[in-house]
């Protein structure tokens, strides 16, 4: 005989105030972990883009000293 198992679906409803803050989470991570996460997101985003070089653009400003 096979045993029948009942599967129950559980749904939790919360408000935004009850959820932990993303800022608190990322502030608790080390700097290297934050940079690794940013790089992972950048690589993921760039993999979906076509005809875009996978590097950051250089931005600079030339000013005159008076």
mmCIF file of the N, C-alpha and C atoms, coordinates in Angstrom:
data_MODEL
# 
_entry.id   MODEL 
# 
loop_
_atom_site.group_PDB 
_atom_site.id 
_atom_site.type_symbol 
_atom_site.label_atom_id 
_atom_site.label_alt_id 
_atom_site.label_comp_id 
_atom_site.label_asym_id 
_atom_site.label_entity_id 
_atom_site.label_seq_id 
_atom_site.pdbx_PDB_ins_code 
_atom_site.Cartn_x 
_atom_site.Cartn_y 
_atom_site.Cartn_z 
_atom_site.occupancy 
_atom_site.B_iso_or_equiv 
_atom_site.pdbx_formal_charge 
_atom_site.auth_seq_id 
_atom_site.auth_comp_id 
_atom_site.auth_asym_id 
_atom_site.auth_atom_id 
_atom_site.pdbx_PDB_model_num 
ATOM 1   N N  . UNK A 1 1  ? 0.832  -1.196 0.000   1.00 0.00 ? 1  UNK A N  1 
ATOM 2   C CA . UNK A 1 1  ? 0.000  0.000  0.000   1.00 0.00 ? 1  UNK A CA 1 
ATOM 3   C C  . UNK A 1 1  ? 0.869  1.248  0.000   1.00 0.00 ? 1  UNK A C  1 
ATOM 4   N N  . UNK A 1 2  ? 0.413  2.243  -0.704  1.00 0.00 ? 2  UNK A N  1 
ATOM 5   C CA . UNK A 1 2  ? 1.153  3.510  -0.697  1.00 0.00 ? 2  UNK A CA 1 
ATOM 6   C C  . UNK A 1 2  ? 0.501  4.462  0.290   1.00 0.00 ? 2  UNK A C  1 
ATOM 7   N N  . UNK A 1 3  ? 1.339  5.242  0.927   1.00 0.00 ? 3  UNK A N  1 
ATOM 8   C CA . UNK A 1 3  ? 0.829  6.205  1.889   1.00 0.00 ? 3  UNK A CA 1 
ATOM 9   C C  . UNK A 1 3  ? 0.474  7.495  1.163   1.00 0.00 ? 3  UNK A C  1 
ATOM 10  N N  . UNK A 1 4  ? -0.625 8.057  1.484   1.00 0.00 ? 4  UNK A N  1 
ATOM 11  C CA . UNK A 1 4  ? -1.028 9.349  0.926   1.00 0.00 ? 4  UNK A CA 1 
ATOM 12  C C  . UNK A 1 4  ? -0.579 10.447 1.872   1.00 0.00 ? 4  UNK A C  1 
ATOM 13  N N  . UNK A 1 5  ? -0.011 11.483 1.305   1.00 0.00 ? 5  UNK A N  1 
ATOM 14  C CA . UNK A 1 5  ? 0.420  12.614 2.116   1.00 0.00 ? 5  UNK A CA 1 
ATOM 15  C C  . UNK A 1 5  ? -0.357 13.849 1.707   1.00 0.00 ? 5  UNK A C  1 
ATOM 16  N N  . UNK A 1 6  ? -0.718 14.614 2.690   1.00 0.00 ? 6  UNK A N  1 
ATOM 17  C CA . UNK A 1 6  ? -1.440 15.849 2.430   1.00 0.00 ? 6  UNK A CA 1 
ATOM 18  C C  . UNK A 1 6  ? -0.429 16.985 2.353   1.00 0.00 ? 6  UNK A C  1 
ATOM 19  N N  . UNK A 1 7  ? -0.511 17.779 1.310   1.00 0.00 ? 7  UNK A N  1 
ATOM 20  C CA . UNK A 1 7  ? 0.366  18.926 1.148   1.00 0.00 ? 7  UNK A CA 1 
ATOM 21  C C  . UNK A 1 7  ? -0.466 20.169 1.415   1.00 0.00 ? 7  UNK A C  1 
ATOM 22  N N  . UNK A 1 8  ? 0.028  20.975 2.335   1.00 0.00 ? 8  UNK A N  1 
ATOM 23  C CA . UNK A 1 8  ? -0.692 22.206 2.673   1.00 0.00 ? 8  UNK A CA 1 
ATOM 24  C C  . UNK A 1 8  ? 0.087  23.393 2.133   1.00 0.00 ? 8  UNK A C  1 
ATOM 25  N N  . UNK A 1 9  ? -0.617 24.283 1.519   1.00 0.00 ? 9  UNK A N  1 
ATOM 26  C CA . UNK A 1 9  ? 0.007  25.488 1.003   1.00 0.00 ? 9  UNK A CA 1 
ATOM 27  C C  . UNK A 1 9  ? -0.126 26.565 2.071   1.00 0.00 ? 9  UNK A C  1 
ATOM 28  N N  . UNK A 1 10 ? 1.004  27.161 2.428   1.00 0.00 ? 10 UNK A N  1 
ATOM 29  C CA . UNK A 1 10 ? 1.025  28.187 3.461   1.00 0.00 ? 10 UNK A CA 1 
ATOM 30  C C  . UNK A 1 10 ? 1.391  29.506 2.807   1.00 0.00 ? 10 UNK A C  1 
ATOM 31  N N  . UNK A 1 11 ? 0.598  30.523 3.061   1.00 0.00 ? 11 UNK A N  1 
ATOM 32  C CA . UNK A 1 11 ? 0.855  31.850 2.531   1.00 0.00 ? 11 UNK A CA 1 
ATOM 33  C C  . UNK A 1 11 ? 0.936  32.827 3.691   1.00 0.00 ? 11 UNK A C  1 
ATOM 34  N N  . UNK A 1 12 ? 2.018  33.604 3.711   1.00 0.00 ? 12 UNK A N  1 
ATOM 35  C CA . UNK A 1 12 ? 2.197  34.610 4.749   1.00 0.00 ? 12 UNK A CA 1 
ATOM 36  C C  . UNK A 1 12 ? 2.038  35.991 4.122   1.00 0.00 ? 12 UNK A C  1 
ATOM 37  N N  . UNK A 1 13 ? 1.217  36.799 4.708   1.00 0.00 ? 13 UNK A N  1 
ATOM 38  C CA . UNK A 1 13 ? 1.005  38.153 4.224   1.00 0.00 ? 13 UNK A CA 1 
ATOM 39  C C  . UNK A 1 13 ? 1.589  39.111 5.249   1.00 0.00 ? 13 UNK A C  1 
ATOM 40  N N  . UNK A 1 14 ? 2.482  39.996 4.777   1.00 0.00 ? 14 UNK A N  1 
ATOM 41  C CA . UNK A 1 14 ? 3.103  40.960 5.670   1.00 0.00 ? 14 UNK A CA 1 
ATOM 42  C C  . UNK A 1 14 ? 3.032  42.339 5.049   1.00 0.00 ? 14 UNK A C  1 
ATOM 43  N N  . UNK A 1 15 ? 3.296  43.332 5.845   1.00 0.00 ? 15 UNK A N  1 
ATOM 44  C CA . UNK A 1 15 ? 3.374  44.687 5.328   1.00 0.00 ? 15 UNK A CA 1 
ATOM 45  C C  . UNK A 1 15 ? 4.840  45.044 5.157   1.00 0.00 ? 15 UNK A C  1 
ATOM 46  N N  . UNK A 1 16 ? 5.121  46.121 4.445   1.00 0.00 ? 16 UNK A N  1 
ATOM 47  C CA . UNK A 1 16 ? 6.502  46.545 4.248   1.00 0.00 ? 16 UNK A CA 1 
ATOM 48  C C  . UNK A 1 16 ? 7.171  46.906 5.567   1.00 0.00 ? 16 UNK A C  1 
ATOM 49  N N  . UNK A 1 17 ? 6.414  47.399 6.516   1.00 0.00 ? 17 UNK A N  1 
ATOM 50  C CA . UNK A 1 17 ? 6.981  47.783 7.807   1.00 0.00 ? 17 UNK A CA 1 
ATOM 51  C C  . UNK A 1 17 ? 7.463  46.573 8.592   1.00 0.00 ? 17 UNK A C  1 
ATOM 52  N N  . UNK A 1 18 ? 6.864  45.409 8.351   1.00 0.00 ? 18 UNK A N  1 
ATOM 53  C CA . UNK A 1 18 ? 7.231  44.205 9.081   1.00 0.00 ? 18 UNK A CA 1 
ATOM 54  C C  . UNK A 1 18 ? 8.453  43.502 8.480   1.00 0.00 ? 18 UNK A C  1 
ATOM 55  N N  . UNK A 1 19 ? 8.800  43.842 7.245   1.00 0.00 ? 19 UNK A N  1 
ATOM 56  C CA . UNK A 1 19 ? 9.925  43.189 6.589   1.00 0.00 ? 19 UNK A CA 1 
ATOM 57  C C  . UNK A 1 19 ? 11.232 43.874 6.981   1.00 0.00 ? 19 UNK A C  1 
ATOM 58  N N  . UNK A 1 20 ? 12.303 43.093 7.047   1.00 0.00 ? 20 UNK A N  1 
ATOM 59  C CA . UNK A 1 20 ? 13.591 43.700 7.389   1.00 0.00 ? 20 UNK A CA 1 
ATOM 60  C C  . UNK A 1 20 ? 14.051 44.664 6.296   1.00 0.00 ? 20 UNK A C  1 
ATOM 61  N N  . UNK A 1 21 ? 14.811 45.635 6.690   1.00 0.00 ? 21 UNK A N  1 
ATOM 62  C CA . UNK A 1 21 ? 15.269 46.663 5.768   1.00 0.00 ? 21 UNK A CA 1 
ATOM 63  C C  . UNK A 1 21 ? 16.410 46.140 4.899   1.00 0.00 ? 21 UNK A C  1 
ATOM 64  N N  . UNK A 1 22 ? 16.352 46.426 3.589   1.00 0.00 ? 22 UNK A N  1 
ATOM 65  C CA . UNK A 1 22 ? 17.449 46.078 2.703   1.00 0.00 ? 22 UNK A CA 1 
ATOM 66  C C  . UNK A 1 22 ? 18.697 46.854 3.093   1.00 0.00 ? 22 UNK A C  1 
ATOM 67  N N  . UNK A 1 23 ? 18.523 48.094 3.491   1.00 0.00 ? 23 UNK A N  1 
ATOM 68  C CA . UNK A 1 23 ? 19.655 48.919 3.880   1.00 0.00 ? 23 UNK A CA 1 
ATOM 69  C C  . UNK A 1 23 ? 20.387 48.295 5.066   1.00 0.00 ? 23 UNK A C  1 
ATOM 70  N N  . UNK A 1 24 ? 19.636 47.845 6.057   1.00 0.00 ? 24 UNK A N  1 
ATOM 71  C CA . UNK A 1 24 ? 20.260 47.200 7.219   1.00 0.00 ? 24 UNK A CA 1 
ATOM 72  C C  . UNK A 1 24 ? 21.044 45.955 6.807   1.00 0.00 ? 24 UNK A C  1 
ATOM 73  N N  . UNK A 1 25 ? 20.468 45.181 5.882   1.00 0.00 ? 25 UNK A N  1 
ATOM 74  C CA . UNK A 1 25 ? 21.148 43.969 5.422   1.00 0.00 ? 25 UNK A CA 1 
ATOM 75  C C  . UNK A 1 25 ? 22.471 44.314 4.752   1.00 0.00 ? 25 UNK A C  1 
ATOM 76  N N  . UNK A 1 26 ? 22.444 45.247 3.801   1.00 0.00 ? 26 UNK A N  1 
ATOM 77  C CA . UNK A 1 26 ? 23.664 45.559 3.059   1.00 0.00 ? 26 UNK A CA 1 
ATOM 78  C C  . UNK A 1 26 ? 24.696 46.273 3.920   1.00 0.00 ? 26 UNK A C  1 
ATOM 79  N N  . UNK A 1 27 ? 24.259 47.020 4.904   1.00 0.00 ? 27 UNK A N  1 
ATOM 80  C CA . UNK A 1 27 ? 25.219 47.646 5.807   1.00 0.00 ? 27 UNK A CA 1 
ATOM 81  C C  . UNK A 1 27 ? 25.891 46.611 6.706   1.00 0.00 ? 27 UNK A C  1 
ATOM 82  N N  . UNK A 1 28 ? 25.245 45.483 6.910   1.00 0.00 ? 28 UNK A N  1 
ATOM 83  C CA . UNK A 1 28 ? 25.840 44.437 7.737   1.00 0.00 ? 28 UNK A CA 1 
ATOM 84  C C  . UNK A 1 28 ? 26.839 43.578 6.954   1.00 0.00 ? 28 UNK A C  1 
ATOM 85  N N  . UNK A 1 29 ? 26.854 43.702 5.630   1.00 0.00 ? 29 UNK A N  1 
ATOM 86  C CA . UNK A 1 29 ? 27.785 42.952 4.783   1.00 0.00 ? 29 UNK A CA 1 
ATOM 87  C C  . UNK A 1 29 ? 29.122 43.691 4.691   1.00 0.00 ? 29 UNK A C  1 
ATOM 88  N N  . UNK A 1 30 ? 30.189 42.948 4.440   1.00 0.00 ? 30 UNK A N  1 
ATOM 89  C CA . UNK A 1 30 ? 31.500 43.577 4.284   1.00 0.00 ? 30 UNK A CA 1 
ATOM 90  C C  . UNK A 1 30 ? 31.556 44.312 2.942   1.00 0.00 ? 30 UNK A C  1 
ATOM 91  N N  . UNK A 1 31 ? 32.529 45.194 2.816   1.00 0.00 ? 31 UNK A N  1 
ATOM 92  C CA . UNK A 1 31 ? 32.667 45.963 1.581   1.00 0.00 ? 31 UNK A CA 1 
ATOM 93  C C  . UNK A 1 31 ? 32.923 45.039 0.397   1.00 0.00 ? 31 UNK A C  1 
ATOM 94  N N  . UNK A 1 32 ? 33.744 44.025 0.587   1.00 0.00 ? 32 UNK A N  1 
ATOM 95  C CA . UNK A 1 32 ? 34.034 43.104 -0.525  1.00 0.00 ? 32 UNK A CA 1 
ATOM 96  C C  . UNK A 1 32 ? 32.785 42.329 -0.952  1.00 0.00 ? 32 UNK A C  1 
ATOM 97  N N  . UNK A 1 33 ? 31.917 41.978 0.004   1.00 0.00 ? 33 UNK A N  1 
ATOM 98  C CA . UNK A 1 33 ? 30.665 41.294 -0.344  1.00 0.00 ? 33 UNK A CA 1 
ATOM 99  C C  . UNK A 1 33 ? 29.747 42.218 -1.134  1.00 0.00 ? 33 UNK A C  1 
ATOM 100 N N  . UNK A 1 34 ? 29.707 43.489 -0.777  1.00 0.00 ? 34 UNK A N  1 
ATOM 101 C CA . UNK A 1 34 ? 28.873 44.453 -1.496  1.00 0.00 ? 34 UNK A CA 1 
ATOM 102 C C  . UNK A 1 34 ? 29.368 44.632 -2.930  1.00 0.00 ? 34 UNK A C  1 
ATOM 103 N N  . UNK A 1 35 ? 30.687 44.757 -3.078  1.00 0.00 ? 35 UNK A N  1 
ATOM 104 C CA . UNK A 1 35 ? 31.251 44.929 -4.417  1.00 0.00 ? 35 UNK A CA 1 
ATOM 105 C C  . UNK A 1 35 ? 31.017 43.683 -5.264  1.00 0.00 ? 35 UNK A C  1 
ATOM 106 N N  . UNK A 1 36 ? 31.164 42.501 -4.671  1.00 0.00 ? 36 UNK A N  1 
ATOM 107 C CA . UNK A 1 36 ? 30.891 41.256 -5.393  1.00 0.00 ? 36 UNK A CA 1 
ATOM 108 C C  . UNK A 1 36 ? 29.436 41.198 -5.860  1.00 0.00 ? 36 UNK A C  1 
ATOM 109 N N  . UNK A 1 37 ? 28.511 41.643 -5.022  1.00 0.00 ? 37 UNK A N  1 
ATOM 110 C CA . UNK A 1 37 ? 27.092 41.643 -5.385  1.00 0.00 ? 37 UNK A CA 1 
ATOM 111 C C  . UNK A 1 37 ? 26.826 42.615 -6.529  1.00 0.00 ? 37 UNK A C  1 
ATOM 112 N N  . UNK A 1 38 ? 27.451 43.784 -6.482  1.00 0.00 ? 38 UNK A N  1 
ATOM 113 C CA . UNK A 1 38 ? 27.280 44.762 -7.558  1.00 0.00 ? 38 UNK A CA 1 
ATOM 114 C C  . UNK A 1 38 ? 27.835 44.208 -8.864  1.00 0.00 ? 38 UNK A C  1 
ATOM 115 N N  . UNK A 1 39 ? 28.984 43.578 -8.805  1.00 0.00 ? 39 UNK A N  1 
ATOM 116 C CA . UNK A 1 39 ? 29.592 43.011 -10.011 1.00 0.00 ? 39 UNK A CA 1 
ATOM 117 C C  . UNK A 1 39 ? 28.722 41.900 -10.584 1.00 0.00 ? 39 UNK A C  1 
ATOM 118 N N  . UNK A 1 40 ? 28.142 41.063 -9.720  1.00 0.00 ? 40 UNK A N  1 
ATOM 119 C CA . UNK A 1 40 ? 27.252 40.003 -10.194 1.00 0.00 ? 40 UNK A CA 1 
ATOM 120 C C  . UNK A 1 40 ? 26.035 40.596 -10.899 1.00 0.00 ? 40 UNK A C  1 
ATOM 121 N N  . UNK A 1 41 ? 25.445 41.642 -10.322 1.00 0.00 ? 41 UNK A N  1 
ATOM 122 C CA . UNK A 1 41 ? 24.295 42.293 -10.952 1.00 0.00 ? 41 UNK A CA 1 
ATOM 123 C C  . UNK A 1 41 ? 24.671 42.932 -12.285 1.00 0.00 ? 41 UNK A C  1 
ATOM 124 N N  . UNK A 1 42 ? 25.845 43.570 -12.326 1.00 0.00 ? 42 UNK A N  1 
ATOM 125 C CA . UNK A 1 42 ? 26.303 44.220 -13.556 1.00 0.00 ? 42 UNK A CA 1 
ATOM 126 C C  . UNK A 1 42 ? 26.523 43.182 -14.659 1.00 0.00 ? 42 UNK A C  1 
ATOM 127 N N  . UNK A 1 43 ? 27.180 42.072 -14.324 1.00 0.00 ? 43 UNK A N  1 
ATOM 128 C CA . UNK A 1 43 ? 27.414 41.025 -15.310 1.00 0.00 ? 43 UNK A CA 1 
ATOM 129 C C  . UNK A 1 43 ? 26.100 40.421 -15.806 1.00 0.00 ? 43 UNK A C  1 
ATOM 130 N N  . UNK A 1 44 ? 25.159 40.227 -14.896 1.00 0.00 ? 44 UNK A N  1 
ATOM 131 C CA . UNK A 1 44 ? 23.855 39.695 -15.275 1.00 0.00 ? 44 UNK A CA 1 
ATOM 132 C C  . UNK A 1 44 ? 23.130 40.645 -16.218 1.00 0.00 ? 44 UNK A C  1 
ATOM 133 N N  . UNK A 1 45 ? 23.139 41.923 -15.906 1.00 0.00 ? 45 UNK A N  1 
ATOM 134 C CA . UNK A 1 45 ? 22.489 42.928 -16.743 1.00 0.00 ? 45 UNK A CA 1 
ATOM 135 C C  . UNK A 1 45 ? 23.154 42.990 -18.110 1.00 0.00 ? 45 UNK A C  1 
ATOM 136 N N  . UNK A 1 46 ? 24.494 43.007 -18.136 1.00 0.00 ? 46 UNK A N  1 
ATOM 137 C CA . UNK A 1 46 ? 25.214 43.140 -19.391 1.00 0.00 ? 46 UNK A CA 1 
ATOM 138 C C  . UNK A 1 46 ? 25.056 41.913 -20.278 1.00 0.00 ? 46 UNK A C  1 
ATOM 139 N N  . UNK A 1 47 ? 24.783 40.757 -19.707 1.00 0.00 ? 47 UNK A N  1 
ATOM 140 C CA . UNK A 1 47 ? 24.617 39.557 -20.523 1.00 0.00 ? 47 UNK A CA 1 
ATOM 141 C C  . UNK A 1 47 ? 23.340 39.624 -21.365 1.00 0.00 ? 47 UNK A C  1 
ATOM 142 N N  . UNK A 1 48 ? 22.382 40.452 -20.968 1.00 0.00 ? 48 UNK A N  1 
ATOM 143 C CA . UNK A 1 48 ? 21.146 40.602 -21.728 1.00 0.00 ? 48 UNK A CA 1 
ATOM 144 C C  . UNK A 1 48 ? 21.225 41.712 -22.770 1.00 0.00 ? 48 UNK A C  1 
ATOM 145 N N  . UNK A 1 49 ? 22.241 42.546 -22.688 1.00 0.00 ? 49 UNK A N  1 
ATOM 146 C CA . UNK A 1 49 ? 22.397 43.662 -23.615 1.00 0.00 ? 49 UNK A CA 1 
ATOM 147 C C  . UNK A 1 49 ? 23.201 43.212 -24.828 1.00 0.00 ? 49 UNK A C  1 
ATOM 148 N N  . UNK A 1 50 ? 22.789 43.642 -25.996 1.00 0.00 ? 50 UNK A N  1 
ATOM 149 C CA . UNK A 1 50 ? 23.505 43.308 -27.228 1.00 0.00 ? 50 UNK A CA 1 
ATOM 150 C C  . UNK A 1 50 ? 24.240 44.546 -27.723 1.00 0.00 ? 50 UNK A C  1 
ATOM 151 N N  . UNK A 1 51 ? 25.397 44.345 -28.323 1.00 0.00 ? 51 UNK A N  1 
ATOM 152 C CA . UNK A 1 51 ? 26.202 45.411 -28.922 1.00 0.00 ? 51 UNK A CA 1 
ATOM 153 C C  . UNK A 1 51 ? 26.614 46.493 -27.926 1.00 0.00 ? 51 UNK A C  1 
ATOM 154 N N  . UNK A 1 52 ? 26.823 46.096 -26.685 1.00 0.00 ? 52 UNK A N  1 
ATOM 155 C CA . UNK A 1 52 ? 27.282 47.037 -25.674 1.00 0.00 ? 52 UNK A CA 1 
ATOM 156 C C  . UNK A 1 52 ? 28.573 46.467 -25.087 1.00 0.00 ? 52 UNK A C  1 
ATOM 157 N N  . UNK A 1 53 ? 29.652 47.258 -25.112 1.00 0.00 ? 53 UNK A N  1 
ATOM 158 C CA . UNK A 1 53 ? 30.891 46.735 -24.511 1.00 0.00 ? 53 UNK A CA 1 
ATOM 159 C C  . UNK A 1 53 ? 30.705 46.507 -23.014 1.00 0.00 ? 53 UNK A C  1 
ATOM 160 N N  . UNK A 1 54 ? 31.242 45.414 -22.516 1.00 0.00 ? 54 UNK A N  1 
ATOM 161 C CA . UNK A 1 54 ? 31.048 45.071 -21.119 1.00 0.00 ? 54 UNK A CA 1 
ATOM 162 C C  . UNK A 1 54 ? 32.096 45.747 -20.247 1.00 0.00 ? 54 UNK A C  1 
ATOM 163 N N  . UNK A 1 55 ? 31.981 47.039 -20.144 1.00 0.00 ? 55 UNK A N  1 
ATOM 164 C CA . UNK A 1 55 ? 32.858 47.826 -19.280 1.00 0.00 ? 55 UNK A CA 1 
ATOM 165 C C  . UNK A 1 55 ? 32.128 49.109 -18.930 1.00 0.00 ? 55 UNK A C  1 
ATOM 166 N N  . UNK A 1 56 ? 32.607 49.766 -17.903 1.00 0.00 ? 56 UNK A N  1 
ATOM 167 C CA . UNK A 1 56 ? 32.042 51.047 -17.531 1.00 0.00 ? 56 UNK A CA 1 
ATOM 168 C C  . UNK A 1 56 ? 32.591 52.127 -18.450 1.00 0.00 ? 56 UNK A C  1 
ATOM 169 N N  . UNK A 1 57 ? 31.770 53.105 -18.747 1.00 0.00 ? 57 UNK A N  1 
ATOM 170 C CA . UNK A 1 57 ? 32.249 54.237 -19.528 1.00 0.00 ? 57 UNK A CA 1 
ATOM 171 C C  . UNK A 1 57 ? 33.080 55.137 -18.625 1.00 0.00 ? 57 UNK A C  1 
ATOM 172 N N  . UNK A 1 58 ? 34.099 55.716 -19.208 1.00 0.00 ? 58 UNK A N  1 
ATOM 173 C CA . UNK A 1 58 ? 34.889 56.660 -18.444 1.00 0.00 ? 58 UNK A CA 1 
ATOM 174 C C  . UNK A 1 58 ? 34.236 58.024 -18.517 1.00 0.00 ? 58 UNK A C  1 
ATOM 175 N N  . UNK A 1 59 ? 34.133 58.635 -17.383 1.00 0.00 ? 59 UNK A N  1 
ATOM 176 C CA . UNK A 1 59 ? 33.536 59.959 -17.302 1.00 0.00 ? 59 UNK A CA 1 
ATOM 177 C C  . UNK A 1 59 ? 34.571 60.869 -16.667 1.00 0.00 ? 59 UNK A C  1 
ATOM 178 N N  . UNK A 1 60 ? 34.851 61.981 -17.329 1.00 0.00 ? 60 UNK A N  1 
ATOM 179 C CA . UNK A 1 60 ? 35.807 62.932 -16.770 1.00 0.00 ? 60 UNK A CA 1 
ATOM 180 C C  . UNK A 1 60 ? 35.415 64.328 -17.186 1.00 0.00 ? 60 UNK A C  1 
ATOM 181 N N  . UNK A 1 61 ? 35.948 65.287 -16.501 1.00 0.00 ? 61 UNK A N  1 
ATOM 182 C CA . UNK A 1 61 ? 35.649 66.690 -16.751 1.00 0.00 ? 61 UNK A CA 1 
ATOM 183 C C  . UNK A 1 61 ? 36.968 67.452 -16.740 1.00 0.00 ? 61 UNK A C  1 
ATOM 184 N N  . UNK A 1 62 ? 37.160 68.287 -17.728 1.00 0.00 ? 62 UNK A N  1 
ATOM 185 C CA . UNK A 1 62 ? 38.360 69.116 -17.799 1.00 0.00 ? 62 UNK A CA 1 
ATOM 186 C C  . UNK A 1 62 ? 37.969 70.501 -17.309 1.00 0.00 ? 62 UNK A C  1 
ATOM 187 N N  . UNK A 1 63 ? 38.688 70.961 -16.316 1.00 0.00 ? 63 UNK A N  1 
ATOM 188 C CA . UNK A 1 63 ? 38.419 72.284 -15.777 1.00 0.00 ? 63 UNK A CA 1 
ATOM 189 C C  . UNK A 1 63 ? 39.663 73.134 -15.894 1.00 0.00 ? 63 UNK A C  1 
ATOM 190 N N  . UNK A 1 64 ? 39.489 74.418 -15.905 1.00 0.00 ? 64 UNK A N  1 
ATOM 191 C CA . UNK A 1 64 ? 40.622 75.337 -15.958 1.00 0.00 ? 64 UNK A CA 1 
ATOM 192 C C  . UNK A 1 64 ? 40.814 75.948 -14.581 1.00 0.00 ? 64 UNK A C  1 
ATOM 193 N N  . UNK A 1 65 ? 42.059 76.005 -14.206 1.00 0.00 ? 65 UNK A N  1 
ATOM 194 C CA . UNK A 1 65 ? 42.386 76.595 -12.923 1.00 0.00 ? 65 UNK A CA 1 
ATOM 195 C C  . UNK A 1 65 ? 42.620 78.080 -13.122 1.00 0.00 ? 65 UNK A C  1 
ATOM 196 N N  . UNK A 1 66 ? 41.993 78.927 -12.322 1.00 0.00 ? 66 UNK A N  1 
ATOM 197 C CA . UNK A 1 66 ? 42.165 80.377 -12.491 1.00 0.00 ? 66 UNK A CA 1 
ATOM 198 C C  . UNK A 1 66 ? 43.013 80.965 -11.397 1.00 0.00 ? 66 UNK A C  1 
# 
